[in-house]
Amino acid sequence: MNIEEKLTVKLGKPIASASDEEIYIALNSIVKEQIAARELTGGNKKLYYISAEFLTGRQLGRNLVNLQIFHEVLALLRKYGKDLKDVEEYEPEPSLGNGGLGRLAACFMDSIASLNLNGDGVGLRYHFGLFKQEFRNHCQYEVPDRWISENSFVTKTDVSFPVQFGNRTVHSRMYDLDVIGFEKGHSKLHLFDLDTIDESIVKDGINFDKKDIDKNLTLFLYPDDSDKDGQLLRIYQQYFMVSNAAQLIIKEQKDLGHDLHHLADHVAVQINDTHPSLIIPELIRLLIQEGFSFREAADIVTGVCGYTNHTILAEALEKWPMSYLNEVVPHLMPIIGGLDYAAVCAHHDNHELNIIDREGKVHMARMDMHYSHSINGVAALHTSILQHQELRPFYEIKPERFNNKTNGITFRRWLMHSNPELTKYIIDMIGTNWMNNPSELERIMYFHNDENTLNDIAEIKHTKKQQAAHYLKEKEGVIVDPDSIFSIQVKRMHEYKRQQMNALYIIFEYLRIKSGIYPAAPVTIIFGGKAAPAYTMAKNVIHLILCLQELINNDPEVSKYLRVVMLQNYNVSKAEVIIPAADISEQISLASKEASGTGNMKFMLNGAVTLGTNDGANVEIRDLVGWENIYTFGRSSDDVINLYNTNGYHAIDYYNRSESIRRCVDFITSPELLRIGNEEMLKSLQDNLKHKDWFMTLLDLEDYCNVKETVYFDYLNRPKWTRMMLVNIARSGFFSSDRTIREYNRDIWHL
Ligand SMILES: *Cc1c(COP(=O)(O)O)cnc(C)c1O
């Protein structure tokens, strides 16, 4: 039976008379059958990718792409006057991640499956995810993100493990998400949960009783940890995740008849940031139970584990008080103590190497570095900063463990699924080999002076902008002009990413327009991103942006030239709509602070031109496209690190010195904005910018405003700009997560 016949049978009626929801359910069922028919990938050695987050995005579309029936289904539905996009809207997006780190884990699972590597993911099944973002009174509110539904691709299994917390034991439940590869390959994402979770304890936004672990353990990703109960809950979650992972590993190895002495020949564990770090003592504990000595077990586990560092922000390098760990996992404490003792004995008296510090805090990253055979950063600049600054004491004793693995993205989701128009055009130019060998995208460079090709690429971009404009109107109720320049900054809200700098630029442009100086072309600045619920300053930035949106879009004089949009509840599905529509990719983090970024890669692949600092993977984008196909500005990472080391940055000096900076910062509490916004929030943001500004917004602001004018001017030079677009697409092959995963396998996993 072909797809049309299958779909008609499933529906029990003609496709033309079925609703989008009925088609969604029927397609789901067809896809599930095809997945079930594909054998799981096997092999002598298996990878377990352990991560607190997997920001998978919707599954129907990715499965259609990877089963290679996406275009067929697209065309089939179109034939009956239906749009696959509308059908896909019925799938709730799994809310199992927060930002780049979780999205990376999802891209990696897609690449592991597609490269037919023997590897599964392990994580948690959070009922309400991070949270759903709502805007009221120009502020962010958090509500539970209810994504679990009847038709979900996540299915219940009968696998369960006992997990010991102090002197009591809970019993887990494993759920599975099938991860099907492109053409071949089939892996699983194992998500653990408790049957006793009680969703009804969540009251008033996202608040709940943090003490009732049986009922709350997997309700939310990153529950508030501003108090002791919150921190304990995080430790409960982390241990629950890794204890299940460790038991699954030992069970699977025993079932296969493998000798645990040779565990490192059969198992690789990748620790994605520090949340899964307790896998190290837990695996050692299980091996000791199997009769191994402490020394033997620690050596084996070191051979098994690899650690990925994702950030140099101090707040993200977890350390837990020993007394808290003692409350949740007392049975691990002798092991952690032993690991610390062994590490310290080997390395004398440098206390920066201690796992347990002088205040009795356990440093998870330090445990990872002592007991993993590989330590990797996620972009060349980031790895270099780890080696020479952040993790220098470790690099000095174990240089051979350090390696770089520049992040990547799966082109299946970020091009083939989200931009079928550009995909088809690339196929028309150079065939399909690039799909399995992304560096072959380079071959479109052959057309870089071909006027027709450049016009066609511009036309596709315009189509994607029209689609995004339509989506914004339908879903967010905002009007944007597809003929304006789309400059897009979508990512988690954080001061280091400097959305506040973009907001100050908007004020700069607003004031200029008011004084009669107009930008070279009309621009639409689009933001999207969630702020952590307890991160006041990030929420203040959202507030400022929403107030600017209100002020500017309703001012007929200004809105002809400038519009501002803040997307509500930015997630993978929204990213797939908005990124292909971008002309300019805003990647303006404070140099040295963005480990890699992966959003930057998605934009590049879709023909946006990067406007960014020399930070993270932007540096590698610049090296690939050349200076003439990217706009960079701002101080270098060396300068910034030096400013931190010498306490050399004082925001107020920049404020006092520059009239234009002063006018922008002052405007935050202007009568115009105070009429719309909350005085306390705006004032607090303004004071922060003048007197603290930890992420040095004012340092680069003038540079940023200046370069933007150049960008708009170049945009109007269509041959120049469209050639830049083409070069960016052509050189993006390096950022395929297939390349990244091949490198992990070659250097770390050896599957
Ligand atoms: C790619 C992605 C991110 C990461 O974006 P950065 O710009 O690298 O921070 C965050 N959220 C979603 C939904 C994404 O798709």
The ligand as a Gaussian input file, in Angstrom:
#p B3LYP/6-31G(d) Opt

LIG

0 1
 C       18.810000      26.125000      19.224000
 C       17.901000      26.484000      20.334000
 C       18.413000      27.120000      21.466000
 C       19.857000      27.531000      21.593000
 O       20.024000      28.812000      21.049000
 P       21.377000      29.658000      21.324000
 O       21.210000      30.839000      20.464000
 O       22.503000      28.780000      20.892000
 O       21.389000      29.961000      22.773000
 C       17.544000      27.454000      22.489000
 N       16.234000      27.163000      22.405000
 C       15.698000      26.556000      21.324000
 C       14.246000      26.285000      21.286000
 C       16.516000      26.186000      20.258000
 O       15.979000      25.569000      19.202000

